[in-house]
Amino acid sequence: MENKMQMVEASKLVPYVNNARTHSAAQISKLRASIREFGFINPVIIDGNYGIIAGHGRVVAAQEEGLAEVPCVLVDHLTEAQKKAYILADNRYAQDAGWDEELLRIEIEGLQAEDFDVSLTGFRDDEITDLFALKDDVPDDPEGNNREYGEEEFGDEEFEHECPRCGFRFNSNGDGSEKQDAGNCGDE
Protein backbone atom coordinates (compact mmCIF):
# COMPACT_ATOMS: atom_id res chain seq x y z
CA MET A 1 0.00 0.00 0.00
CA GLU A 2 2.39 2.65 -1.26
CA ASN A 3 1.01 6.05 -2.25
CA LYS A 4 3.00 7.68 -5.03
CA MET A 5 3.39 11.43 -5.57
CA GLN A 6 3.57 12.63 -9.18
CA MET A 7 2.89 15.65 -11.38
CA VAL A 8 -0.10 14.96 -13.64
CA GLU A 9 -1.48 16.94 -16.57
CA ALA A 10 -4.59 18.71 -15.28
CA SER A 11 -6.45 17.79 -18.47
CA LYS A 12 -6.06 14.06 -17.67
CA LEU A 13 -7.84 14.31 -14.31
CA VAL A 14 -11.40 12.96 -14.22
CA PRO A 15 -13.84 14.41 -11.67
CA TYR A 16 -15.98 11.89 -9.82
CA VAL A 17 -19.37 12.08 -11.54
CA ASN A 18 -21.33 11.74 -8.28
CA ASN A 19 -19.24 14.16 -6.22
CA ALA A 20 -21.80 15.49 -3.74
CA ARG A 21 -19.58 18.37 -2.60
CA THR A 22 -20.28 21.62 -4.41
CA HIS A 23 -17.85 24.44 -5.13
CA SER A 24 -19.21 27.96 -5.48
CA ALA A 25 -17.62 30.56 -7.73
CA ALA A 26 -16.55 32.42 -4.57
CA GLN A 27 -14.76 29.35 -3.23
CA ILE A 28 -13.02 28.72 -6.55
CA SER A 29 -11.87 32.37 -6.51
CA LYS A 30 -10.40 31.83 -3.04
CA LEU A 31 -8.65 28.67 -4.21
CA ARG A 32 -7.26 30.49 -7.24
CA ALA A 33 -5.93 33.29 -5.03
CA SER A 34 -4.37 30.68 -2.74
CA ILE A 35 -2.64 28.97 -5.68
CA ARG A 36 -1.29 32.32 -6.89
CA GLU A 37 0.01 33.25 -3.44
CA PHE A 38 1.29 29.94 -2.09
CA GLY A 39 1.55 27.69 -5.13
CA PHE A 40 -0.26 24.38 -5.52
CA ILE A 41 0.94 22.72 -2.32
CA ASN A 42 -2.00 20.50 -1.35
CA PRO A 43 -1.92 17.55 -3.76
CA VAL A 44 -4.95 16.01 -5.41
CA ILE A 45 -5.66 12.37 -4.52
CA ILE A 46 -6.32 10.23 -7.59
CA ASP A 47 -6.85 6.59 -8.48
CA GLY A 48 -5.03 4.61 -11.18
CA ASN A 49 -7.39 5.88 -13.87
CA TYR A 50 -6.75 9.55 -12.98
CA GLY A 51 -10.12 9.71 -11.21
CA ILE A 52 -10.20 12.46 -8.58
CA ILE A 53 -10.80 11.14 -5.08
CA ALA A 54 -10.05 14.41 -3.25
CA GLY A 55 -9.29 17.86 -4.62
CA HIS A 56 -12.09 18.58 -7.08
CA GLY A 57 -12.22 22.30 -6.24
CA ARG A 58 -8.43 22.65 -6.37
CA VAL A 59 -8.39 21.08 -9.84
CA VAL A 60 -11.04 23.51 -11.13
CA ALA A 61 -9.06 26.42 -9.67
CA ALA A 62 -5.81 25.14 -11.19
CA GLN A 63 -7.44 24.75 -14.61
CA GLU A 64 -8.87 28.28 -14.40
CA GLU A 65 -5.38 29.52 -13.49
CA GLY A 66 -3.98 27.78 -16.57
CA LEU A 67 -1.79 25.28 -14.71
CA ALA A 68 -0.74 22.50 -17.06
CA GLU A 69 0.17 20.06 -14.26
CA VAL A 70 -0.81 19.61 -10.65
CA PRO A 71 0.73 17.50 -7.88
CA CYS A 72 -1.18 14.30 -7.26
CA VAL A 73 -0.95 11.38 -4.90
CA LEU A 74 -1.80 8.10 -6.58
CA VAL A 75 -3.84 5.84 -4.31
CA ASP A 76 -4.46 2.51 -6.00
CA HIS A 77 -5.29 0.23 -3.08
CA LEU A 78 -8.89 1.34 -2.45
CA THR A 79 -11.93 -0.63 -3.59
CA GLU A 80 -14.67 1.25 -5.46
CA ALA A 81 -16.74 1.35 -2.27
CA GLN A 82 -13.79 2.70 -0.28
CA LYS A 83 -13.20 5.43 -2.88
CA LYS A 84 -16.84 6.51 -2.71
CA ALA A 85 -16.77 6.52 1.08
CA TYR A 86 -13.48 8.44 1.24
CA ILE A 87 -14.78 11.11 -1.16
CA LEU A 88 -17.63 11.74 1.29
CA ALA A 89 -15.53 11.35 4.44
CA ASP A 90 -12.75 13.68 3.31
CA ASN A 91 -15.25 16.50 2.85
CA ARG A 92 -17.37 15.70 5.92
CA TYR A 93 -14.51 15.44 8.42
CA ALA A 94 -13.45 19.01 7.67
CA GLN A 95 -16.89 20.20 8.73
CA ASP A 96 -16.45 18.68 12.19
CA ALA A 97 -13.45 20.85 12.99
CA GLY A 98 -13.84 24.05 14.96
CA TRP A 99 -11.78 27.13 15.71
CA ASP A 100 -10.03 28.26 18.86
CA GLU A 101 -11.15 31.87 18.43
CA GLU A 102 -8.53 33.29 20.79
CA LEU A 103 -5.71 31.66 18.84
CA LEU A 104 -7.37 32.60 15.55
CA ARG A 105 -7.46 36.25 16.62
CA ILE A 106 -3.76 36.06 17.54
CA GLU A 107 -2.87 34.60 14.14
CA ILE A 108 -4.98 37.13 12.21
CA GLU A 109 -3.52 40.01 14.24
CA GLY A 110 -0.02 38.73 13.51
CA LEU A 111 -0.72 38.62 9.78
CA GLN A 112 -2.27 42.09 9.86
CA ALA A 113 0.80 43.42 11.70
CA GLU A 114 2.91 42.12 8.81
CA ASP A 115 0.58 43.81 6.27
CA PHE A 116 -0.34 40.39 4.88
CA ASP A 117 -3.57 40.17 2.87
CA VAL A 118 -5.67 38.21 5.37
CA SER A 119 -8.32 37.53 2.72
CA LEU A 120 -5.86 34.87 1.50
CA THR A 121 -6.68 32.89 4.66
CA GLY A 122 -10.17 32.30 3.25
CA PHE A 123 -11.94 34.43 5.85
CA ARG A 124 -14.26 37.15 4.58
CA ASP A 125 -13.95 40.71 5.90
CA ASP A 126 -17.23 40.39 7.81
CA GLU A 127 -16.02 37.18 9.50
CA ILE A 128 -12.84 38.89 10.64
CA THR A 129 -14.86 41.87 11.89
CA ASP A 130 -17.17 39.51 13.82
CA LEU A 131 -14.19 37.64 15.25
CA PHE A 132 -12.77 40.78 16.77
CA ALA A 133 -16.19 42.11 17.79
CA LEU A 134 -16.64 39.05 20.01
CA LYS A 135 -13.47 39.98 21.86
CA ASP A 136 -14.13 43.70 22.23
CA ASP A 137 -17.91 44.05 22.40
CA VAL A 138 -19.03 41.43 24.93
CA PRO A 139 -22.61 42.34 25.96
CA ASP A 140 -23.51 42.73 29.61
CA ASP A 141 -25.40 39.47 30.18
CA PRO A 142 -24.93 38.30 33.79
CA GLU A 143 -27.59 35.56 33.48
CA GLY A 144 -25.91 34.03 30.44
CA ASN A 145 -29.02 34.27 28.24
CA ASN A 146 -26.97 35.07 25.14
CA ARG A 147 -24.19 32.62 25.88
CA GLU A 148 -23.15 30.20 23.15
CA TYR A 149 -23.08 26.57 24.22
CA GLY A 150 -20.73 23.89 22.98
CA GLU A 151 -22.10 20.53 21.86
CA GLU A 152 -20.43 18.83 24.82
CA GLU A 153 -22.75 20.79 27.16
CA PHE A 154 -25.82 19.03 25.73
CA GLY A 155 -24.78 15.61 26.97
CA ASP A 156 -26.34 12.74 25.04
CA GLU A 157 -29.05 14.88 23.44
CA GLU A 158 -29.58 13.95 19.80
CA PHE A 159 -30.18 16.71 17.27
CA GLU A 160 -32.73 16.20 14.48
CA HIS A 161 -31.29 18.63 11.94
CA GLU A 162 -27.96 20.00 10.78
CA CYS A 163 -27.39 23.07 8.66
CA PRO A 164 -25.60 21.90 5.49
CA ARG A 165 -23.63 25.16 5.23
CA CYS A 166 -22.29 25.74 8.75
CA GLY A 167 -22.91 22.41 10.51
CA PHE A 168 -25.08 23.94 13.30
CA ARG A 169 -27.26 21.21 14.82
CA PHE A 170 -30.75 21.84 16.20
CA ASN A 171 -34.14 20.29 16.98
CA SER A 172 -37.60 21.34 15.85
CA ASN A 173 -40.78 21.70 17.92
CA GLY A 174 -42.65 19.12 15.86
CA ASP A 175 -44.74 21.83 14.19
CA GLY A 176 -41.97 22.73 11.76
CA SER A 177 -40.63 25.60 13.87
CA GLU A 178 -37.14 25.45 15.30
CA LYS A 179 -36.40 25.23 19.00
CA GLN A 180 -33.01 26.82 18.40
CA ASP A 181 -32.01 29.35 15.77
CA ALA A 182 -29.46 27.96 13.34
CA GLY A 183 -27.96 31.42 13.00
CA ASN A 184 -26.67 33.17 9.93
CA CYS A 185 -24.86 30.73 7.66
CA GLY A 186 -23.77 33.38 5.17
CA ASP A 187 -26.72 32.90 2.82
CA GLU A 188 -27.55 36.60 2.78
N, C-alpha and C positions, 0 to 999 in steps of 0.2 A: 504494500500500500504506500507507494511513493508518489507524492505530488510533485509535478514538474513545472517550474516557472519558465515561460517563454514569451517572446514578443510575437504577436499574431496580427495579421492584417485585419483591420477593423471591418472591412467588407466581408470577410469570411465568417464573422460571428453571427450566430443564428439565435434571435430572441426566442424564449420559450413561449409558444403560442397561447398557453393558458396562464400566463403570468398575471396573478391577481393584484399585484402591486401597481399602482398608477403613479405616473410622474408628471406633475403639472409643468407648464411652461416656466413658471417662477422657480421651481426646483431645478429644472434643467439649466436655467440661467445661473443659479447659484453654483451648480456643478461645473459649468463652463468657467466661471470666474475662479473657482478653486483650481481647476486644471491650469489656467493661465498663471495663477500666482504660485502654486506649489509644484506643478507638474502632475503627471498621472502616477500617483504613488500608491494607490490602493488597487491592487490587481483584480481583474475580472476572474471569476471561477467558471471554467468551462469543462465540458465532457469531451470525449474523444472525437465527436463529430462537430466540434466547435459550437455546440449548443450552450447558451448562457445559462448558468446555474445561479450565479449572483453577480450583480453589476449592470443590470439592464439600463438604469438611468445614466451611469457613468459612460456606457458605450454610446448612448444617444448624444450625450454632451461631447464626447470625444469626436464623434462623426461630425457634429455641427461645428466643432473647432477645426475640422480638417485634418485631424491626426490620422496618419496612414496606418500606424500600428499602435497597439495598446498592450501593456503587460497582462499576461494571463497565467493562471495556475491551472494546469490540467489535472483533473480529478477523474480517474477512469475506473475506480473501484466501486462506485455506487450503483445499486440496482435502479431501475426506472422508478420504482416506488420511493426509494431513498432520495433520488433527485427531486421528485415532486415535493416530498416532505421537507427537504432542506430549503428549497426555494421559498416555501411558506415560512419555515422556522427562522431563516436568516432575517427576513423582514420583520417578523413578529417579535423576536427577542429584543430588537432595538427599541421597540415601543415600551418594553417593560422597564427600561432604564429610567432613572430620574436624574435630577441635578442637585448638587449641594450648592444652594444659592449663595451662601457666603463665599465659598471658594470660587464660584463663577464670577461673582462681583470682583473679587481680587484679580482674577485672570483678565477680565475685561478692562478693569482700571489699569492694569499693567500694560496692556496693548495700547490703550488710549494714551498713556503717558509716553509711549514710544511713537506716537502719531501713526500707528498701524490702522489700516482700514478694517474696523471691526465687523463690517458687513461681510467680510470674507470668512467669518466664523459661522455664517449661516443664520445668525440672529438678525431679525428685522429691527429697525430703529425703535418701533413701539415696544418691542419685547425688552430691549435694553433699557428704555425709559421706565417701563414697569418694574424691571429688576431693581433699579436703583430707587424707585419710588417706595418699594416695600421696605427698604432699609431706612429711608429718611422720613417717610410720611406715615408712620404707624398710628392708626386711629386710637383714640382713648376708648378702650372697650374692656373695663375691668371684669365684666362677667364672662368674657370670652365668646360672646354671641357671633362674632365675625371671624372667629379663629378657624384656620384650615386644619383639617384632621388628616392624618396619614392613614393608609389602609390598615396598618397594624393595630390601630386603635379601635377597629370595628370587630376584632376578634374573629369568630368563625362565620360572621354574617356573609351570606352569598348575595351578590349583586345580579340583578336580572338583565341589565343593559350595560353596554360599553360604547362610548363615543368612538366612532371609527377614526376620527381625526386626531384627538388628543389622548384617548385612552381612559378618560374619566369614567368611572363606574358608578351606577346609580340604580335605584329601584323605582317602580311606579306605584301609584296608589290603587291600581286595579281598574281605575276609570279612565286610564290613558294619560292622567296627569302625573308629573314627576314629583317624587318626595323630595328629591334634592336637585338643585339646578346644576346642569352639566357645565355651566360657564361658557365663556366665549372661546370657541375653538379656532378663531381666525377666519370664519366664514363671511365676515362683513365686508 
